[in-house]
Amino acid sequence: MEGRSKGIVRSFNRLGGYGFVVPLGSEEQVYFRAEDIENERRTVSEGQQVSFVLVLGDGRFEARELRA
């Protein structure tokens, strides 16, 4: 899939360094890692709208290059 997608952060575990985002128009959660958040604090909030690049990771889709 090319280009950026938009979605809403469903959850983010700051201690674990991972979370899930739901792409707009979908009900499927997509995994992301804190290291893929593109801001200085490497954090996002539940319910926050973000854009991201969807890639096929280890057997599942993952969100990379998250931007608020």
C-alpha positions in Angstrom: 0.0 0.0 0.0 1.4 3.4 -1.0 0.9 6.7 0.7 -0.2 7.7 4.1 -3.3 6.5 5.9 -5.2 8.2 8.7 -6.5 6.7 11.9 -7.3 7.0 15.6 -5.1 5.8 18.4 -7.0 3.1 20.2 -4.4 2.5 22.9 -0.8 3.3 23.8 1.2 1.5 26.5 4.0 4.0 27.4 5.8 1.5 29.6 5.7 -1.3 27.0 6.5 1.1 24.1 3.7 -0.1 21.8 0.1 0.7 20.9 -2.7 0.2 18.4 -4.3 2.5 15.9 -7.6 1.9 14.0 -7.5 3.2 10.4 -10.4 5.4 9.4 -13.1 3.3 7.8 -11.9 0.1 9.4 -12.5 -1.8 12.7 -9.2 -3.7 12.6 -6.5 -2.6 15.0 -3.0 -2.1 13.7 0.1 -2.4 15.9 2.8 0.3 16.2 5.9 0.8 18.3 6.9 3.9 20.2 10.0 4.2 18.1 7.8 4.7 15.0 6.2 7.9 16.5 7.7 10.9 14.8 7.8 13.5 17.6 10.4 14.3 20.2 8.5 12.8 23.1 7.6 9.6 21.2 4.1 9.5 22.6 0.5 9.8 21.5 -2.8 9.9 23.3 -5.8 7.6 23.1 -8.4 9.0 20.7 -5.8 11.2 18.9 -5.9 11.3 15.1 -2.7 10.3 13.4 -1.4 9.6 9.9 0.9 6.7 9.2 2.4 4.3 6.6 0.9 0.8 6.6 3.5 -1.9 6.1 3.4 -5.7 6.3 5.6 -6.7 9.3 6.1 -10.1 10.8 2.9 -11.7 9.5 0.8 -8.7 10.3 0.3 -5.1 9.2 2.0 -2.5 11.2 1.8 1.3 11.4 5.1 3.1 10.8 6.1 6.8 10.7 3.2 7.9 12.9 2.5 11.7 12.8 0.0 13.7 14.9 
